[in-house]
Amino acid sequence: MIEAKKTPLYETHLEYGGKIVEFGGWLLPVQYSGILEEHRAVREKAGLFDVSHMGEVLVKGADSLAFLQNLVTNDVSRLTQHKIQYTPMCYKDGGIVDDLLIYKQGEEEYLLVINAANIEKDWQWMQENKENFQVELTNVSAKTAQLALQGPLAQSILSHLTDTNLEELAYYWFLPNVIVAGKEVLISRTGYTGEDGFEIYCQAEDAAELWAAIMAVGKPYGLLPVGLGCRDTLRFEACFPLYGHELSKDISPLEAGIGMFVKLDKGEFNGQAALAEQKKNGVKRKSVGFVVTGRGIARAEYPVMAEGRRIGIVTTGTYAPTLEKNIGLALVETEFAKVGQEFAIEIRGKNVAVQVIPKPFYKREGQQV
């Protein structure tokens, strides 16, 4: 049996009263004070997450851009220095290997941020796709820690710890070599919550001091340490997909509703032919949002029923604290994907009525796309 991994902040989580669970091979806090309280803190004030379990891979070399263009579906050539891009990474058949962020650090240097549970699989896939590209790949996951400070007061809090003008850092841009609380870090204006905020990449050995410094200056602002539980409810309300739920090797970006990150005209890439065919002929399944109009909470893997047969599956479902409703995401046959469509979710052997509603479920005021 493989022993679960610990982030550099494991002891810190215990000190703060974090309830530790195993997630994707990692021991991480699911909550501290409670999922609902932590969720509201991020929506209204700020929360601090440990996301050090995420993976980081450096891509360097003369063919870095060509390698990435072949590897992912988005058009990496559109990136300028210090800009970030979201993209799926697909197999030849159009199924998703992972979804990731690409940070352009220089003309021949990029940082890839990948999902924790997929680190080994992604690394292997990248190695297989190196082919004749003049590129050097380095897995820096073990030496890199990542903190996410999220919420409307995130900038006010972080400004106390750095001389850098955070006001000038736009959404999906980053700054390297920033000093925060005396430590050199990379800061990006990104997150997985639907709120404003920052992700801070640092050396693993600096993580505990940074966490303590951020929590100390954030206390007067109502900053809370927050866990995986509310990270999921927050991303879910914003309809950010989660690998293993909305995304998988059996689901294409077009089916998942992230087709805008597939640039079919950029040149050859993994999955291009399959995705072009889907674009031309239409997909047979689509990801939809729904609200439960009957009684019950729809959970992942619950069957979606209509016309006396199964038409899909729930990918995520829970109570949405901000909306105060039971809602969900499901992958259903395309003919049932229109807003207003009614069908049922089988919950504990009973069919419970639901209705398709627009996505995202939550969007903060003034949010950029």
TIVEX-999350 format. One line per 3 residues: number of its first residue (from 1); their letters; for each residue x, y, z of N, C-alpha, C. Coordinates in pm, whole numbers, plus 50000, padded with zeros to 5 digits. Layout:
<pts>
NUM) a) X/Y/Z/X/Y/Z/X/Y/Z  ...
</pts>
This chain:
<pts>
1) mie) 50085/49880/50000/50000/50000/50000/50088/50125/50000  50059/50219/49908/50138/50341/49897/50096/50439/50008  50197/50490/50079/50169/50584/50187/50129/50720/50130
4) akk) 50026/50781/50189/49979/50911/50142/50087/51018/50163  50092/51114/50071/50193/51220/50077/50144/51335/50165  50240/51412/50213/50209/51530/50294/50269/51653/50227
7) tpl) 50196/51765/50230/50251/51890/50178/50341/51950/50286  50421/52052/50252/50507/52117/50352/50426/52182/50465  50295/52195/50447/50210/52261/50547/50130/52163/50632
10) yet) 50163/52036/50624/50086/51934/50698/50079/51965/50847  50193/51993/50909/50196/52024/51053/50120/52152/51083  50127/52247/50993/50054/52374/51009/49904/52348/51014
13) hle) 49855/52259/50926/49712/52228/50925/49668/52166/51058  49752/52083/51115/49718/52023/51245/49713/52130/51353  49807/52225/51348/49809/52334/51447/49684/52420/51439
16) ygg) 49632/52439/51317/49513/52522/51297/49383/52442/51313  49393/52316/51351/49274/52236/51374/49211/52181/51248  49290/52166/51142/49236/52111/51018/49198/51965/51031
19) kiv) 49084/51930/50974/49041/51790/50971/49102/51725/50847  49196/51635/50868/49274/51579/50758/49204/51458/50695  49203/51457/50561/49150/51344/50485/49251/51307/50376
22) efg) 49235/51188/50320/49318/51148/50208/49249/51190/50078  49321/51261/49992/49265/51310/49867/49369/51294/49757  49340/51208/49660/49430/51189/49547/49570/51149/49589
25) gwl) 49580/51072/49698/49710/51027/49745/49779/51124/49839  49707/51231/49878/49763/51333/49968/49681/51344/50095  49747/51377/50206/49678/51407/50332/49658/51558/50338
28) lpv) 49531/51600/50328/49499/51742/50318/49380/51777/50407  49368/51905/50447/49256/51946/50531/49127/51959/50450  49023/51890/50491/48894/51905/50422/48820/52028/50477
31) qys) 48848/52059/50605/48787/52178/50666/48859/52212/50795  48833/52333/50844/48885/52378/50974/48766/52410/51064  48706/52528/51043/48592/52570/51125/48461/52515/51073
34) gil) 48458/52473/50947/48335/52420/50887/48323/52466/50743  48274/52381/50656/48269/52410/50513/48184/52533/50482  48067/52544/50544/47979/52658/50515/48043/52790/50557
37) eeh) 48100/52792/50677/48164/52914/50728/48283/52952/50639  48361/52854/50598/48477/52881/50515/48435/52927/50375  48331/52866/50321/48278/52905/50191/48236/53052/50194
40) rav) 48161/53090/50295/48113/53230/50305/48229/53327/50325  48332/53284/50398/48448/53371/50419/48513/53406/50285  48527/53308/50196/48589/53333/50066/48499/53421/49978
43) rek) 48369/53401/49984/48277/53482/49905/48269/53626/49956  48281/53645/50087/48257/53777/50146/48384/53848/50193  48485/53771/50234/48609/53831/50289/48731/53769/50221
46) agl) 48786/53662/50284/48900/53594/50223/48927/53461/50293  48987/53370/50216/49028/53241/50270/49164/53205/50216  49240/53127/50295/49374/53085/50255/49378/52933/50242
49) fdv) 49411/52886/50122/49417/52743/50090/49563/52697/50077  49587/52573/50112/49711/52506/50077/49683/52422/49952  49744/52457/49841/49728/52378/49718/49865/52328/49670
52) shm) 49950/52299/49768/50086/52253/49737/50088/52115/49674  49976/52044/49681/49971/51912/49618/49965/51921/49466  49933/52037/49411/49931/52055/49265/50071/52030/49209
55) gev) 50077/51991/49081/50205/51962/49019/50256/52077/48934  50387/52089/48924/50451/52193/48842/50560/52131/48757  50558/52162/48628/50659/52111/48535/50716/52229/48456
58) lvk) 50849/52239/48454/50917/52341/48374/50945/52287/48234  50916/52368/48134/50944/52333/47995/51042/52437/47941  51162/52391/47903/51264/52482/47852/51323/52428/47723
61) gad) 51371/52519/47637/51439/52477/47516/51388/52546/47391  51463/52533/47285/51432/52601/47159/51297/52563/47102  51254/52438/47128/51126/52391/47072/51012/52391/47175
64) sla) 51028/52469/47281/50926/52470/47387/50787/52501/47332  50778/52605/47251/50648/52645/47197/50592/52536/47105  50674/52483/47017/50628/52378/46924/50583/52254/47001
67) flq) 50657/52219/47104/50621/52103/47188/50484/52124/47253  50463/52242/47311/50336/52270/47378/50221/52281/47279  50246/52338/47163/50141/52348/47062/50090/52210/47021
70) nlv) 50180/52113/47016/50141/51977/46982/50073/51907/47099  50110/51947/47221/50065/51879/47343/49924/51917/47385  49889/52047/47372/49763/52097/47426/49672/52150/47315
73) tnd) 49547/52177/47351/49447/52218/47252/49442/52369/47229  49479/52448/47328/49475/52593/47313/49594/52642/47230  49590/52767/47187/49696/52823/47103/49797/52895/47192
76) vsr) 49905/52825/47224/50006/52878/47316/50081/52995/47254  50080/53005/47121/50151/53116/47054/50090/53251/47088  49969/53250/47139/49902/53376/47176/49953/53433/47309
79) ltq) 50029/53353/47383/50079/53399/47512/50191/53501/47496  50184/53607/47574/50296/53700/47587/50362/53673/47721  50481/53728/47740/50554/53700/47864/50473/53744/47986
82) hki) 50470/53656/48086/50401/53677/48214/50249/53665/48202  50201/53610/48090/50059/53582/48073/50036/53433/48101  49914/53401/48143/49876/53264/48177/49764/53219/48085
85) qyt) 49765/53091/48052/49661/53035/47965/49607/52904/48024  49474/52890/48021/49409/52765/48060/49392/52679/47936  49415/52548/47950/49399/52461/47834/49375/52316/47875
88) pmc) 49293/52244/47799/49291/52098/47812/49414/52040/47743  49449/51918/47782/49553/51838/47716/49488/51705/47681  49486/51671/47554/49405/51558/47508/49486/51440/47454
91) ykd) 49419/51324/47457/49470/51206/47389/49436/51218/47241  49485/51125/47161/49460/51127/47017/49310/51118/46985  49234/51048/47072/49091/51030/47046/49004/51145/47096
94) ggi) 49067/51250/47150/48994/51366/47197/48957/51363/47344  48980/51247/47411/48958/51239/47555/49062/51324/47628  49031/51366/47749/49116/51462/47821/49216/51391/47913
97) vdd) 49344/51421/47892/49449/51373/47982/49442/51451/48113  49429/51584/48099/49423/51673/48215/49385/51812/48165  49352/51901/48259/49342/52043/48226/49448/52113/48309
100) lli) 49508/52216/48252/49625/52277/48316/49636/52424/48285  49727/52489/48357/49762/52629/48332/49902/52634/48276  49922/52722/48177/50054/52744/48119/50098/52888/48150
103) ykq) 50212/52903/48217/50270/53033/48251/50388/53056/48157  50382/53164/48079/50495/53194/47991/50599/53276/48067  50714/53212/48097/50819/53280/48173/50924/53345/48084
106) gee) 50932/53300/47958/51028/53356/47863/51001/53297/47725  51078/53338/47627/51056/53290/47491/51075/53140/47479  51159/53084/47563/51185/52940/47557/51165/52875/47694
109) eyl) 51077/52932/47775/51056/52877/47910/50911/52895/47954  50850/52784/47994/50712/52784/48039/50699/52701/48167  50604/52739/48250/50570/52661/48370/50431/52604/48351
112) lvi) 50417/52473/48366/50287/52407/48357/50241/52372/48498  50116/52402/48528/50058/52366/48657/49949/52263/48632  49968/52143/48690/49882/52029/48659/49814/51976/48785
115) naa) 49711/51895/48767/49634/51843/48879/49713/51739/48959  49696/51746/49091/49774/51662/49182/49763/51513/49154  49640/51466/49132/49619/51323/49112/49672/51275/48977
118) nie) 49706/51370/48889/49750/51336/48753/49898/51357/48728  49974/51392/48832/50114/51429/48812/50192/51321/48738  50188/51198/48788/50266/51090/48725/50217/51060/48583
121) kdw) 50084/51056/48568/50026/51028/48436/50061/51138/48336  50049/51264/48378/50081/51377/48290/50229/51376/48252  50314/51349/48352/50458/51347/48328/50493/51242/48223
124) qwm) 50432/51125/48238/50457/51018/48143/50409/51056/48002  50293/51119/47995/50237/51161/47866/50327/51265/47799  50380/51357/47879/50471/51458/47824/50599/51393/47772
127) qen) 50651/51296/47846/50772/51226/47802/50747/51155/47669  50631/51092/47657/50596/51020/47534/50582/51114/47415  50550/51239/47443/50526/51335/47335/50644/51428/47307
130) ken) 50758/51401/47373/50877/51483/47347/50927/51463/47205  50920/51339/47157/50961/51303/47021/51095/51367/46985  51097/51442/46877/51223/51504/46834/51232/51651/46873
133) fqv) 51146/51694/46962/51151/51834/47005/51274/51860/47090  51340/51973/47065/51453/52016/47148/51397/52086/47271  51367/52006/47372/51300/52059/47491/51345/51980/47614
136) elt) 51357/52050/47726/51395/51989/47853/51278/52001/47950  51234/51890/48005/51123/51889/48100/51177/51861/48240  51133/51941/48337/51176/51921/48476/51053/51923/48567
139) nvs) 51034/51815/48640/50924/51808/48736/50970/51873/48866  50919/51992/48895/50960/52066/49016/50851/52062/49124  50759/51968/49112/50646/51959/49205/50690/51945/49350
142) akt) 50788/51859/49376/50828/51828/49513/50891/51948/49584  50958/52035/49509/51027/52148/49572/50943/52276/49570  50821/52268/49512/50736/52386/49500/50613/52374/49589
145) aql) 50585/52478/49665/50461/52485/49743/50374/52593/49682  50243/52582/49705/50150/52680/49647/50041/52714/49747  50024/52843/49771/49916/52893/49857/49818/52971/49770
148) alq) 49690/52960/49799/49589/53035/49726/49516/53126/49825  49529/53256/49806/49459/53355/49887/49344/53408/49802  49222/53375/49842/49105/53402/49758/48997/53479/49833
151) gpl) 48932/53570/49761/48822/53646/49820/48834/53794/49790  48727/53869/49811/48726/54012/49776/48828/54096/49853  48874/54047/49969/48973/54123/50047/49115/54071/50029
154) aqs) 49134/53978/49935/49266/53916/49914/49374/54020/49884  49344/54115/49796/49445/54215/49760/49482/54304/49878  49382/54342/49954/49408/54427/50071/49500/54357/50170
157) ils) 49478/54227/50189/49559/54149/50283/49701/54133/50232  49716/54091/50107/49849/54062/50053/49932/54188/50038  49867/54302/50019/49939/54429/50002/50020/54466/50125
160) hlt) 49983/54413/50241/50057/54441/50364/50193/54370/50367  50210/54271/50280/50330/54187/50288/50425/54205/50170  50393/54296/50078/50478/54316/49961/50475/54462/49918
163) dtn) 50586/54508/49859/50592/54644/49804/50543/54647/49660  50520/54530/49601/50471/54522/49464/50328/54576/49455  50301/54655/49353/50167/54711/49332/50075/54604/49273
166) lee) 49997/54540/49357/49911/54432/49313/49795/54481/49226  49764/54609/49238/49656/54667/49158/49686/54653/49009  49815/54652/48974/49856/54646/48834/49860/54504/48779
169) lay) 49842/54405/48867/49846/54265/48823/49706/54224/48779  49688/54207/48648/49556/54175/48592/49525/54026/48603  49398/53994/48583/49351/53855/48587/49423/53772/48482
172) ywf) 49473/53657/48524/49546/53562/48439/49681/53617/48390  49742/53701/48474/49880/53744/48457/49956/53708/48584  50090/53703/48573/50170/53670/48691/50295/53756/48697
175) lpn) 50355/53759/48815/50481/53830/48837/50579/53735/48906  50698/53715/48847/50800/53633/48914/50884/53718/49008  50959/53653/49093/51059/53721/49178/50999/53835/49260
178) viv) 50882/53810/49315/50818/53908/49404/50855/53874/49549  50882/53975/49628/50913/53952/49770/50784/53966/49851  50745/53859/49918/50629/53859/50007/50674/53808/50143
181) agk) 50655/53889/50245/50696/53853/50381/50842/53807/50384  50926/53873/50303/51068/53843/50302/51109/53723/50218  51013/53658/50152/51042/53540/50070/51020/53572/49922
184) evl) 51105/53516/49838/51089/53537/49694/50990/53436/49639  50886/53486/49572/50777/53401/49524/50735/53442/49382  50653/53359/49323/50582/53394/49200/50436/53414/49238
187) isr) 50378/53526/49195/50237/53554/49226/50156/53560/49097  50044/53491/49093/49953/53502/48978/49815/53543/49026  49745/53619/48941/49608/53657/48975/49516/53551/48914
190) tgy) 49507/53440/48982/49430/53326/48938/49365/53260/49059  49280/53162/49035/49218/53088/49144/49112/52995/49092  49053/52922/49186/48959/52815/49150/48831/52830/49231
193) tge) 48795/52958/49258/48683/52984/49349/48574/53071/49288  48605/53141/49178/48509/53237/49123/48524/53374/49185  48620/53388/49278/48645/53518/49341/48778/53575/49292
196) dgf) 48801/53703/49325/48932/53762/49300/49031/53692/49394  49158/53700/49360/49256/53640/49449/49386/53608/49379  49475/53544/49454/49610/53519/49407/49651/53376/49438
199) eiy) 49740/53323/49354/49806/53198/49384/49955/53229/49397  50013/53181/49504/50150/53216/49541/50236/53090/49537  50336/53088/49448/50426/52974/49435/50556/53007/49506
202) cqa) 50600/52917/49592/50720/52944/49669/50802/52815/49686  50921/52830/49741/51001/52713/49777/50929/52640/49891  50934/52507/49887/50861/52427/49986/50898/52468/50129
205) eda) 51027/52498/50151/51071/52531/50287/51021/52667/50335  50970/52750/50245/50920/52883/50284/50769/52885/50312  50701/52775/50283/50554/52774/50286/50497/52805/50425
208) ael) 50552/52744/50529/50496/52762/50663/50507/52906/50711  50622/52971/50683/50640/53110/50724/50545/53202/50647  50528/53176/50519/50437/53257/50439/50294/53242/50487
211) waa) 50253/53118/50515/50118/53092/50567/50093/53172/50695  50189/53165/50788/50175/53234/50916/50167/53385/50897  50250/53438/50807/50250/53582/50783/50118/53629/50723
214) ima) 50066/53554/50627/49939/53590/50563/49825/53582/50663  49822/53475/50743/49715/53460/50842/49720/53574/50944  49840/53615/50984/49854/53721/51085/49800/53854/51034
217) vgk) 49840/53894/50913/49791/54024/50862/49645/54015/50819  49599/53894/50789/49461/53878/50744/49358/53870/50855  49403/53849/50977/49309/53830/51089/49210/53946/51104
220) pyg) 49254/54072/51100/49159/54183/51113/49058/54191/50997  49091/54127/50886/49003/54128/50768/48904/54010/50767  48916/53924/50867/48827/53808/50871/48877/53689/50792
223) llp) 49008/53689/50759/49066/53578/50683/49058/53448/50763  49017/53341/50694/49012/53208/50756/49098/53110/50679  49156/53013/50749/49216/52900/50677/49102/52815/50623
226) vgl) 49114/52771/50499/49002/52699/50436/49052/52570/50372  48964/52471/50364/49004/52339/50318/48944/52298/50185  48964/52170/50154/48920/52115/50027/48768/52116/50011
229) gcr) 48697/52105/50123/48551/52101/50117/48493/52223/50050  48533/52340/50097/48477/52462/50038/48546/52496/49905  48665/52444/49884/48727/52462/49751/48638/52398/49646
232) dtl) 48578/52285/49681/48492/52217/49586/48359/52290/49569  48297/52336/49677/48169/52406/49664/48186/52539/49592  48299/52606/49614/48325/52733/49547/48346/52716/49398
235) rfe) 48431/52620/49361/48457/52598/49217/48332/52549/49147  48252/52471/49219/48129/52415/49163/48027/52525/49133  48010/52620/49225/47917/52732/49199/47961/52815/49079
238) acf) 48093/52826/49059/48146/52901/48945/48151/52816/48818  48114/52687/48831/48114/52591/48719/48252/52570/48659  48355/52572/48744/48487/52532/48700/48493/52380/48701
241) ply) 48534/52317/48590/48534/52171/48585/48642/52109/48673  48615/51988/48720/48710/51914/48804/48745/51784/48734  48876/51758/48719/48917/51635/48654/48871/51514/48736
244) ghe) 48819/51414/48664/48763/51298/48731/48614/51310/48752  48560/51429/48724/48416/51455/48735/48366/51510/48599  48387/51640/48576/48343/51700/48449/48439/51667/48334
247) lsk) 48562/51632/48368/48665/51603/48269/48723/51464/48292  48752/51391/48184/48815/51259/48197/48862/51212/48061  48928/51096/48059/48975/51039/47934/48858/50999/47843
250) dis) 48739/50988/47901/48620/50949/47824/48531/51068/47788  48574/51188/47824/48496/51309/47796/48584/51406/47718  48533/51460/47609/48611/51555/47530/48586/51698/47578
253) ple) 48675/51792/47544/48652/51932/47583/48520/51988/47528  48480/51944/47408/48356/51993/47350/48236/51942/47428  48242/51817/47472/48133/51763/47554/48129/51831/47690
256) agi) 48247/51864/47742/48256/51923/47876/48220/52070/47880  48200/52131/47761/48164/52272/47758/48282/52367/47765  48403/52315/47737/48521/52402/47735/48584/52404/47595
259) gmf) 48496/52395/47495/48541/52397/47356/48606/52527/47315  48581/52636/47389/48643/52764/47355/48795/52761/47374  48843/52658/47445/48988/52643/47466/49049/52542/47369
262) vkl) 48974/52509/47265/49023/52420/47160/49037/52502/47032  49159/52523/46986/49185/52605/46867/49222/52513/46751  49121/52473/46675/49140/52374/46568/49225/52426/46453
265) dkg) 49237/52558/46440/49309/52616/46326/49454/52651/46355  49505/52611/46471/49641/52653/46510/49750/52565/46451  49715/52452/46393/49814/52355/46348/49788/52221/46417
268) efn) 49865/52123/46381/49839/51987/46430/49865/51976/46580  49777/51904/46650/49796/51876/46793/49722/51749/46830  49756/51695/46946/49693/51571/46992/49542/51588/47003
271) gqa) 49468/51500/46934/49323/51504/46941/49257/51593/46838  49337/51661/46757/49279/51758/46662/49177/51694/46568  49212/51582/46508/49123/51519/46410/48991/51478/46474
274) ala) 48999/51416/46592/48878/51371/46660/48791/51490/46701  48854/51596/46750/48778/51713/46795/48720/51790/46676  48792/51792/46565/48739/51857/46444/48614/51785/46396
277) eqk) 48616/51653/46404/48499/51575/46363/48381/51602/46456  48408/51613/46586/48301/51645/46681/48244/51783/46653  48332/51877/46623/48288/52014/46594/48198/52016/46470
280) kng) 48236/51939/46370/48163/51936/46244/48027/51867/46259  48025/51753/46326/47904/51671/46334/47821/51696/46461  47879/51768/46557/47809/51790/46684/47837/51677/46782
283) vkr) 47833/51709/46910/47859/51608/47013/47728/51541/47054  47738/51418/47098/47619/51343/47139/47584/51366/47285  47682/51423/47360/47659/51451/47502/47705/51593/47534
286) ksv) 47641/51652/47633/47682/51786/47677/47675/51795/47830  47762/51879/47884/47760/51908/48027/47658/52019/48053  47567/51995/48146/47464/52093/48178/47459/52118/48328
289) gfv) 47405/52234/48363/47378/52264/48502/47231/52241/48531  47200/52200/48653/47059/52178/48687/47032/52217/48831  46906/52248/48858/46859/52272/48994/46760/52162/49029
292) vtg) 46770/52113/49151/46677/52009/49196/46546/52076/49235  46440/52042/49165/46309/52102/49196/46228/52013/49290  46271/51886/49301/46209/51796/49399/46287/51800/49529
295) rgi) 46282/51691/49605/46352/51687/49733/46471/51593/49724  46588/51643/49765/46706/51559/49766/46827/51630/49708  46944/51571/49731/47069/51623/49677/47125/51521/49578
298) ara) 47150/51566/49457/47208/51479/49354/47359/51472/49375  47414/51351/49378/47557/51333/49396/47621/51278/49269  47753/51291/49260/47827/51238/49145/47798/51090/49126
301) eyp) 47785/51051/49002/47759/50912/48960/47611/50874/48964  47524/50960/49015/47381/50927/49015/47330/50928/48871  47243/50833/48834/47190/50826/48698/47093/50942/48669
304) vma) 47097/50991/48544/47001/51091/48497/46900/51017/48410  46770/51037/48438/46664/50960/48373/46566/51051/48298  46520/51003/48183/46415/51072/48107/46352/50970/48012
307) egr) 46225/50986/47990/46151/50898/47896/46171/50750/47929  46180/50723/48059/46190/50585/48103/46324/50519/48082  46428/50599/48053/46562/50541/48032/46670/50635/48085
310) rig) 46790/50580/48095/46903/50659/48144/46959/50743/48029  46972/50874/48051/47020/50964/47946/47152/51032/47983  47204/50999/48101/47330/51062/48142/47366/51030/48284
313) ivt) 47461/51108/48337/47511/51085/48471/47547/51218/48537  47524/51227/48668/47563/51346/48744/47715/51344/48759  47781/51456/48732/47926/51465/48749/47963/51533/48881
316) tgt) 47884/51631/48924/47898/51693/49055/47760/51736/49102  47732/51718/49230/47606/51766/49283/47618/51790/49432  47560/51900/49480/47566/51932/49622/47474/52049/49653
319) yap) 47472/52089/49778/47403/52211/49821/47497/52328/49793  47446/52430/49726/47526/52549/49694/47501/52656/49800  47598/52682/49887/47577/52776/49998/47540/52917/49955
322) tle) 47600/52968/49846/47572/53105/49802/47431/53116/49745  47386/53013/49673/47255/53015/49610/47146/52960/49701  47190/52884/49805/47097/52818/49898/47001/52726/49823
325) kni) 47058/52650/49728/46979/52554/49649/47059/52428/49628  46988/52317/49604/47052/52193/49564/47067/52194/49413  47190/52197/49365/47215/52206/49222/47318/52102/49181
328) gla) 47346/52094/49051/47442/51995/49005/47486/52018/48862  47584/51939/48822/47631/51933/48684/47614/51790/48638  47571/51773/48514/47550/51639/48460/47592/51634/48314
331) lve) 47635/51517/48272/47666/51491/48131/47549/51414/48073  47475/51479/47982/47352/51419/47930/47351/51417/47777  47263/51337/47721/47244/51336/47576/47205/51477/47530
334) tef) 47262/51520/47418/47249/51657/47372/47104/51704/47359  47015/51617/47320/46875/51659/47301/46809/51701/47432  46870/51666/47545/46813/51702/47676/46890/51817/47741
337) akv) 46977/51886/47666/47069/51983/47725/47021/52128/47723  46903/52154/47669/46856/52293/47659/46812/52346/47796  46839/52476/47819/46794/52541/47942/46642/52533/47952
340) gqe) 46594/52493/48068/46450/52475/48088/46406/52330/48077  46492/52246/48017/46460/52103/48002/46441/52039/48141  46343/51954/48152/46319/51884/48277/46350/51736/48259
343) fai) 46414/51677/48361/46435/51532/48365/46447/51493/48512  46496/51376/48540/46500/51330/48678/46637/51272/48712  46672/51279/48839/46792/51214/48892/46747/51102/48984
346) eir) 46805/50986/48966/46770/50874/49054/46848/50887/49184  46777/50918/49291/46837/50936/49423/46781/50830/49517  46867/50740/49558/46828/50629/49647/46706/50553/49594
349) gkn) 46711/50523/49466/46606/50442/49406/46481/50516/49365  46477/50649/49391/46360/50729/49353/46399/50835/49251  46311/50860/49154/46336/50965/49055/46293/51100/49112
352) vav) 46390/51193/49120/46366/51326/49175/46375/51428/49061  46277/51516/49051/46268/51612/48941/46377/51718/48949  46436/51751/48831/46533/51859/48819/46507/51935/48689
355) qvi) 46566/52055/48679/46551/52136/48558/46685/52196/48520  46714/52197/48389/46839/52255/48338/46837/52407/48355  46945/52462/48411/46957/52606/48431/47088/52655/48370
358) pkp) 47101/52786/48346/47223/52839/48283/47346/52822/48372  47463/52816/48307/47592/52814/48377/47665/52945/48347  47750/52994/48434/47776/52942/48568/47663/52974/48664
361) fyk) 47661/52903/48776/47558/52926/48877/47585/53055/48953  47716/53088/48965/47756/53207/49039/47861/53282/48960  47847/53415/48955/47947/53500/48892/47958/53629/48971
364) reg) 48078/53658/49018/48094/53776/49103/48075/53903/49021  48039/54009/49088/48013/54136/49020/48142/54189/48958  48135/54226/48832/48251/54281/48764/48353/54177/48721
367) qqv) 48316/54049/48728/48411/53941/48695/48452/53946/48549  48583/53928/48525/48634/53921/48389/48624/53778/48338  48609/53764/48208/48601/53632/48148/48739/53589/48100
</pts>
